[in-house]
Structures are given as C-alpha cells and as structure tokens.
C-alpha cells in the first residue's frame, strides 16, 4: 500500500502542500556478500521527516543509520537519505530459517511509506563440479556431447568452454553450440576438434575449472584404388607381375584403424620368347631350262620367325648354268614365237593370280566376320534362363536352403549370348480370399513420393535424426491412428506391425522404420559376441503405445539353448547399448518380449527405438548361417575373367545390398546361393578353385587358396566379405567355363563344411534374384491385416475369458504352436489379441486364413454362435 501511495505522489508539483506521503527516490536493492566484506543498503525519500531500516521484521538500531538531509531543487521539499551496513555475521544468524531482507520505512506529517524489500545473500561457489566432461575417441563426422554440470553457487555460476585454453564461441562456429544444461555439442567431429576441452564455471565469488577432457577425432584408413598391373618380370618365359594400393583413402589418423587386407598382389605371367627364323634345306635342282639354267629354293621355316624374332638373311632362290656355257640357241623366227608364247603364259598367270587373290580376300573377309561375331559374343555375357516361379505359399526364393554337405552341381558356363529372354517371377498380388469375411479393404499408402521429402524434412528437425541413415531407400514411414497398420522395407524381411488400439484414440503418429548399415552404427561387441541380425530403428522415440508393436527382422543364428546366449539390445538416448531381454530367461520387464523362429525373430515392444540381436557362443559347436553367393561380369571383353565369392550373413537385407552393389559393378549371379554353417572354432574360412580345363583356362593367383579371417566373419560387422578368383582365357574363342569352387572351414587336420559350386553350360541365375515385394512400404488400417476388424474383436471377446473345458485363448495358442509363450500372453490385458497380432506379423501377406478360421471354429464348437459370422 505504501508503495502504491508513493507512486501517486512521485512527481509532486512545485509549491505543493507539505502534507504529502513520502515517496522513495532510491530504494534498497538485492546484494550479495562476497567473503567477509559488509554490504551497504541505501534509500532516499521526499518529503520525509524520518527514515529507518527494518530487517527481517526488526528495526535496525538508530545508531547504525547514517543519515543525510537535503532539499529537492525542483519542488523545494526536504529529502532524507539513509544508509546501513549489513555484515556476514548478521546474515548467518538467521541462515537456514529464511532469507535475510531489509526495507526502508519513511515518515512525513501525512503518514508512512514502505520501500521494496532488498534481499541480502551470502555469495559462494563450491569447488567440485557435479558432472565433469570425460575424454572420448570418436570417428570423424560423428556427433559429440560433452556434459558439464557446474558446482553449486549463489548467484548461479555462468559456464563457458575452453578448447586448448582458448574460448569456444558458438557465434563464430556453426558446428558448435551449448545446451541450456551447459553441455557442449559438436554436431560433426572434425580433425580440428581434436583438443583438450575444459568447462569453466564462474560467479562474483570465484572461477572454477573442471578437469580437462581430451577429445581425439580419429580417421579409419581406406584403401586407394589398385594400380595397373606391372609389366612381366621376364622378357621370355614365366615370371610375375604385381599391383599395389595404399592406405591413403583416407590415411588413418589419430589412432584410426589401419586398412585390412593386402597392399600388394602378385600374379603369374608368361611372356612368349622371340624365335629367330632359320632356313630349311635347299630343294633339288630343277631341270635345265631353255636359258640353259636350272634353280633351287629354300624357305625360312625351320623355324619360322615369330614373337618378334629375326628373319632369315640370304637368298631364298639359287640359279646357275646347267650346260657349261654350251647351250644351243634357236633360230630368230622360233625365238620370236617363243617370246609371244611366254607373254601369253605370263598374262594367263597374272589372271589366275588375281582370281586367287580375290578368293583369298573373300575367305579372309568371312573369317574376320566370324571373329567380329565372336568378339560381340564376349561382350554379351551370361544371360539368365527361365526358372519356375515359386509356389504361392513360398513367396521368396531366398528361403531355399540346399544341403551343402551332399549336393554337387555342375555348371558349363557359356560366354555366348542367348536370344531367349528371361522368365520373370510373378508373385500373387493382394490378400488371399478371406473365409472370415469378404468386406472390401482400402489400401492406404504411407505418403506419396512427393511427400517423402516433406516427411524427411520434418524428421530432420528432431535431435534423433542425426543418427538415422540419409535417404529413403532403406526407410519406410507413414501416419497412423488407433486403427494401426504396418511398415515394411521391401526385400529385407523387416517390418513393424502396429496393432489396433496400440495408438491411443485421438492421437495421430508419424512413424518410421529404418535399416542401418553396419558402418553407420557403432555396436560394441565383447568376447565371443556376434551380431546376429540387422540393426533396425523404429520411432520416433518417446511414442506412447498402449499395446506392444511387433518388429520383425531376420537373423542368421542356428539357435540351441546349450550353445548360445542370445540378447536383445536397445540403444539408449545417450547412445549406449543396453541388454533389455535375454532370450530363454525370465523377462525382467514387461516392455519387451522376443519370439525367435528359424529365420526371423519377432520383438514385442511398447517403446520404439533402435534394436539389434546379439549372441554370445557358449561352446565351439555354436554356428551361424552364411550365405555363399557367386557373381561374375555380365560381359567379358578381355582375356581376364573374375569370379567374386561373397560370404554373407544369411539375412535378406545383406543379400539385397550385395545385389545392388553388383548391379553397379555390372555383375551377374552365376550359381544358386548356398548356406554354410560357420562354427565358433576360431578357424578361418578357405576358398579354392579346381577342375578348370588347363587347355582353355588358367588361374592368375599364385596361392592355392584364399582365406577370410575368422573374426571378420564371426563379428558380423563387415557385411560384404568376398574373395576374387582371377582367371585368364588362353584364347578369345573360348566361351565356356567349367570349374569347381570349394569353401570350407579348417578344423584341425581335416576339412568340413565343404561347399561345391559347379559352373555349368548355359545355366543362368540372374532371374533368381529376389523380385520386388508386392505391396507398399506402409499400410494403414484394415488393409494392413488379414483378419477383418469385426471378426478380430469377436474372437478376442470370446476367447479372452476363461472358457469351459479349456475353450479359450490357451487352446488357440496350442493350436498355433505358441504354447511356450503362455506366461507372456497371460501378462497382457488381452492374451488373444497378442496371439492374433503375432499371427499377423508371421503370416502377412500370404498366411492361410482358412487354417486360422478352422482352428478358431474348432474351439468354438462348444458355443454354436461363436463364429456364425465366420461361416457366412
């Protein structure tokens, strides 16, 4: 009230009545006591007859006031100014009870006025930081977050960062910013960011420094391209030639990994030796001619000069007199006749020679055309032949797994082109006929292609976008509501099922599903651990789901309880990988559950994020499935021919990447892929080539076999491991190749896991490659599910309650071979919904809905009305 009254008379007019309430020209302000120095509080009021300070409700002794009187020149009213000092001891007396405050009270003949309260606080800054930055080693272009929580203090400390004792200014460097929580963030690490970083906290009392954190930005080395092959080491006979590459693309820096593999390759070569020509023996002398001479000849043919050898020196024709100069000459008339006859004979010979030349030219021209045809044949390459399409219940030939231990196939490969086009695999489109209802389903696409950029643009504003792959080739996204839906990344076996009512009603979420390449995400592995699945992200993180979504992805493990310990890992917001579930053990949380099948795993999760399946072998009998795939150039314009043998983790996503890579390299598949069981025996994988016809082909490799190190395969972090066999045709007319490639894992003195690839005549496998999956990457609402929504609700309401004679969800789980998961289903509000969701994830889009209907109808026989709708 006093403050309001003083405001009303803040500017009294000249000559105003002296009976005014005092108003303050100067009020006390908040101050901090630094160390033991006393602080001064002052106030000034007009018109005032008395001014006293009141601190924490008690009047300050009159003797502690310093008073000064003056007159306001503008109004002529008296002005009084008062000061007091407050010591640290005074404040500490009430420390812990309440804050220490003081205010002025001014009197005039009209009444009193109170000033604002001024708080007096003891300033301090503790020594120890609540959190200090720690040293880190990061790859170039990786994001860095250095946390810093300054010491407790009054007033609160301000924070600044030093890089090698120089101030870091985010205004001058767009790659750097400081969060409201005082963390230093480097968006993309650069080599120049390698330094010691110090967090500095300061206020009016002191300045504290954290321990310095050394940040090392390293660069992993990369191979340069191979140089050209050097010339053969010998000018005559068998020698060798080599080529090299350097680890300079880029050069490893700051402790980055050096390039793996050889920097020099050698291969055998043969240079044809020059052969000088030598004369054959002279022929016999001819009969004596009209000129009384006879002749003899010889040829430069024993041997003929070749490969740059010198020609023979000397005459090839020798003539001499055969009558010892006693030749008889004919009469002049007879001589003329002989001359004319000779001229005619010469003319006839010339005509005959011309005809022979024309015939020879024509024959050579025909031979040249044949050679040209052969050269065009070499550029045509292998062509695929027709293969039978898969059955309806086997939509992908990726699931074919030959028995490698017993089967041997032979391939006689022809380099000649084929005119017949390849047969295209046709997969069924749309849902199968549904026995549970024939209602029309509407297909909802995720977002048109034009909206893809908009979705990514919106996504890029989020903090987690930095860790997602760039581009949309391995991403699916869509907008979903309570009806649920499905996201799929084509040709990878990766999908995300969002069941009905998983998203709260009234909510709409933009959801994405991405596949990461192993080089994009650093997944630490220790001991005998190995990556068994692709690394998959679904999000955005923080989405609230009321029912678990189901993430489906492939794996390459031959699982058995005694050989493996398999864990589901999830990456936290801080970037660390955590074990959220151990398969086969009792789950420690109801947020996650995993159903592991022969080729795929299905992860129930109520929290979206980044997941991977990691295994740790418990014995040397533990094995992983490898997919062995052969590629060769589609065209062979030179004598050299390369066969590439890939050793891949047996998951669809890796095979898809290799197919895309080989399309860029111009390669084609030359053999049906095989599966190899690779054991945890610490033995490398060996590859060798045999049974090539030596008269047509030769290998340019000096070693008898090639090896891929065990750990490179076992870790699963290097997806495209392969060996190249370089062959050479001895003639351009050779257009068939037959050989065997053996792949085995060495164990002791023996060989095991032998795989036999035979390259056979006119076999083409180009169309074996997986065709594009039918459907769109995103399905929303009823189109995403095989079971009609109303029928699904009726099944749930009928089987969730305990039924008489066991006619409930437990029986359905047994009929679908899911009875090993009863405890998980029972922990959910609707066990039947969990069973149907898993069935949808496993069987879309080619599941047999009739079998499910029959199983449900058999359970419902006790209730005749259970599925009257299903029988319609």
C-alpha positions, 0 to 999 in steps of 0.5 A: 500500500505504501508503495502504491501511495508513493507512486501517486505522489512521485512527481509532486508539483512545485509549491505543493502542500507539505502534507504529502506521503513520502515517496522513495527516490532510491530504494534498497536493492538485492546484494550479495556478500562476497567473503567477509566484506559488509554490504551497504543498503541505501534509500532516499525519500521526499518529503520525509521527516524520518527514515529507518531500516527494518530487517527481517521484521526488526528495526535496525538500531538508530545508531547504525543509520547514517543519515543525510538531509537535503532539499529537492531543487525542483519542488523545494521539499526536504529529502532524507537519505539513509544508509546501513551496513549489513555484515556476514555475521548478521546474515548467518544468524538467521541462515537456514530459517529464511532469507535475510531482507531489509526495507526502508520505512519513511515518515512525513506529517501525512503518514508512512511509506514502505520501500521494496524489500532488498534481499541480502545473500551470502555469495559462494561457489563450491569447488567440485563440479557435479558432472565433469566432461570425460575424454572420448575417441570418436570417428570423424563426422560423428556427433559429440556431447560433452556434459558439464554440470557446474558446482553449486553457487549463489548467484548461479555460476555462468559456464563457458568452454575452453578448447586448448585454453582458448574460448569456444564461441558458438557465434563464430562456429556453426558446428558448435553450440551449448545446451541450456544444461551447459553441455557442449555439442559438436554436431560433426567431429572434425580433425580440428576438434581434436583438443583438450576441452575444459568447462569453466564455471564462474560467479562474483565469488570465484572461477572454477575449472573442471578437469580437462577432457581430451577429445581425439577425432580419429580417421579409419584408413581406406584403401586407394584404388589398385594400380595397373598391373606391372609389366612381366618380370621376364622378357621370355618365359614365366615370371610375375607381375604385381599391383599395389594400393595404399592406405591413403583413402583416407590415411588413418589418423589419430589412432584410426584403424589401419586398412585390412587386407593386402597392399600388394598382389602378385600374379603369374605371367608368361611372356612368349620368347622371340624365335629367330627364323632359320632356313630349311634345306635347299630343294633339288635342282630343277631341270635345265631350262631353255636359258640353259639354267636350272634353280633351287629354293629354300624357305625360312621355316625351320623355324619360322620367325615369330614373337618378334624374332629375326628373319632369315638373311640370304637368298631364298632362290639359287640359279646357275648354268646347267650346260657349261656355257654350251647351250644351243640357241634357236633360230630368230623366227622360233625365238620370236614365237617363243617370246609371244608364247611366254607373254601369253603364259605370263598374262594367263598367270597374272589372271589366275593370280588375281582370281586367287587373290580375290578368293583369298580376300573373300575367305579372309573377309568371312573369317574376320566376320566370324571373329567380329561375331565372336568378339560381340559374343564376349561382350554379351555375357551370361544371360539368365534362363527361365526358372519356375516361379515359386509356389504361392505359399513360398513367396521368396526364393531366398528361403531355399536352403540346399544341403551343402554337405551332399549336393554337387552341381555342375555348371558349363558356363557359356560366354555366348549370348542367348536370344531367349529372354528371361522368365520373370517371377510373378508373385500373387498380388493382394490378400488371399480370399478371406473365409472370415469375411469378404468386406472390401479393404482400402489400401492406404499408402504411407505418403506419396513420393512427393511427400517423402521429402516433406516427411524427411524434412520434418524428421530432420528437425528432431535431435534423433535424426542425426543418427538415422541413415540419409535417404529413403531407400532403406526407410519406410514411414507413414501416419497412423491412428488407433486403427494401426497398420504396418511398415515394411522395407521391401526385400529385407524381411523387416517390418513393424506391425502396429496393432489396433488400439496400440495408438491411443484414440485421438492421437495421430503418429508419424512413424518410421522404420529404418535399416542401418548399415553396419558402418553407420552404427557403432555396436560394441561387441565383447568376447565371443559376441556376434551380431546376429541380425540387422540393426533396425530403428523404429520411432520416433522415440518417446511414442506412447503405445498402449499395446506392444508393436511387433518388429520383425527382422531376420537373423542368421543364428542356428539357435540351441539353448546349450550353445548360445546366449542370445540378447536383445539390445536397445540403444539408449538416448545417450547412445549406449547399448543396453541388454533389455531381454535375454532370450530363454530367461525370465523377462525382467520387464514387461516392455519387451518380449522376443519370439525367435523362429528359424529365420526371423525373430519377432520383438514385442515392444511398447517403446520404439527405438533402435534394436539389434540381436546379439549372441554370445557362443557358449561352446565351439559347436555354436554356428551361424548361417552364411550365405555363399553367393557367386557373381561374375561380369555380365560381359567379358571383353578381355582375356581376364575373367573374375569370379567374386565369392561373397560370404554373407550373413544369411539375412535378406537385407545383406543379400539385397545390398550385395545385389545392388552393389553388383548391379553397379559393378555390372555383375551377374549371379552365376550359381544358386546361393548356398548356406554354410554353417560357420562354427565358433572354432576360431578357424578361418574360412578357405576358398579354392578353385579346381577342375578348370580345363588347363587347355582353355583356362588358367588361374592368375593367383599364385596361392592355392587358396584364399582365406577370410579371417575368422573374426571378420566373419564371426563379428558380423560387422563387415557385411560384404566379405568376398574373395576374387578368383582371377582367371585368364582365357588362353584364347578369345574363342573360348566361351565356356567355363567349367570349374569347381569352387570349394569353401570350407572351414579348417578344423584341425587336420581335416576339412568340413563344411565343404561347399561345391559350386559347379559352373555349368553350360548355359545355366543362368541365375540372374532371374533368381534374384529376389523380385520386388515385394508386392505391396507398399512400404506402409499400410494403414488400417484394415488393409494392413491385416488379414483378419477383418476388424469385426471378426478380430474383436469377436474372437478376442471377446470370446476367447479372452475369458476363461472358457469351459473345458479349456475353450479359450485363448490357451487352446488357440495358442496350442493350436498355433504352436505358441504354447511356450509363450503362455506366461507372456500372453497371460501378462497382457490385458488381452492374451488373444489379441497378442496371439492374433497380432503375432499371427499377423506379423508371421503370416502377412501377406500370404498366411492361410486364413482358412487354417486360422478360421478352422482352428478358431471354429474348432474351439468354438464348437462348444458355443454354436454362435461363436463364429456364425459370422465366420461361416457366412 
